[in-house]
Amino acid sequence: MPGRMFVRFILLQKRLLKRYSFLLMLCLAPLLSAGVGRLSEESAGIATIALYLPEGDAAAQAVSERLLDGRGVLRYLSCENEEEARMQVETGKADAAWIFSEDLSEQITALAQKRRVRPVVTVVERRDSVALTLGREILSSAIYPSFSYAVYAGYVREELGFEEMTDEELRRIYDRMAVEGSLFQMVYPDETSGEAEDFTYVQAPLRGILALWFTFVGLAASLCFMQDEERGVYGRIPVTRRLSASYIAGAVFLLDAALVLLLSCKLAGVFTDWKREVVSCAVFAVCVLAFANLLRMLCRTPRRSGMFFLPLLAAMLALCPIFLNLQHFRAGKLLLPPWYYLQSIHNTRYLYGMAVYTVILILVSAVLQRIQSRRR
């Protein structure tokens, strides 16, 4: 019996690889992942900022290093003068311009002595947006350390009377006492550090998109089985054994798709480690297989099954943590295989939950198969 199932599996695989539509479906995922991986390496951002920073000013140099250090969500265009920065905004090449004054250090020192917070940067924008609001917060965070040090130096010299202390001594003491880095540390439930996954905003939703693609490969497999069933391809197989036949046919689709899914995650730069990825992908594949077959048995015809695809896609986009992670509608999330998979990458509790959900789907399908076979 296992030998016959293996032979049937190989024949189905050979037949499937002759379908150009299936090969095209498999190629879409790695091509998208490779493109996203390449795009993430390029200079990109949610907004483009034309930046004019005067040379020779210590405060401006420090702000420049903070803004341009690391991979941020903003894209910066360096300008040689104020007119060029304004022109970048007027021509639409930049969403905003940040123009620093020539005497930034003196302005910050003067404001620090008066204990006042006043604008020290001219911001030119075509129109306001959420991205530019975030950009202004980033700008404030880049200027604040210079202002903080100026307040500290003025207080030590004027209020405490240490006027003879040099800037080098004040800076050394300030840097020793200053809090470096973030006040918060992001850690996943599996104790993986959030810094270990250095994803850009371009890469972040890709795993979710691949999970949707994988689910629809499983749904396509069930749809193909229904069409073959109507054509009489499985006419010699008893109705009571159609469920196992559908599992074998669907496994051929999903085995190829699982390999492509792992490859696509690697190409896109969202891969974690082999053990975690392979185990989660394997359980996810079985879950999608059971989910697609249960939907096939409930719909019973390819036409009815196809009618569910678009609403199902909308539900998965809304409830699964792809672009947004909604805290409500938990009951709906528990019915969607991609939700378990995306959560299981960093939390084994959801991996076990996905396994339990898969067993429930298989048992319900077996009961439904028995009921439908009796009616025939």
ABEGO torsion letter per residue (X at the ends): XAAAAAAAAAAAAAAAAABAAAAAAAAAAAAAAAAAAAAAABBBBABBBBBBBBBGBAAAAAAAAAAABEBBABBBBBBABAAAAAAAAAAGABABBBBBBABAAAAAAAAAAAGBBBBABBBBBABBBAAAAAAAAAAAAAAAAAAAAAAAAAAAAAAAGBAABBAAAAAAAAAAABBBEBABBBBBAAGBBAAABBBBAAAAAAAAAAAAAAAAAAAAAAAAAAAAAAAGAAAABBAAAAAAAAAAAAAAAAAAAAAAAAAAAAAAGABBBAAAAAAAAAAAAAAAAAAAAAAAAAAGBAAAAAAAAAAAAAAAAAABBAABBBABGAAAAAABAAAAAAAAAABAAAAAAAAAAAAAAAAAAAAAAAAAAAAX
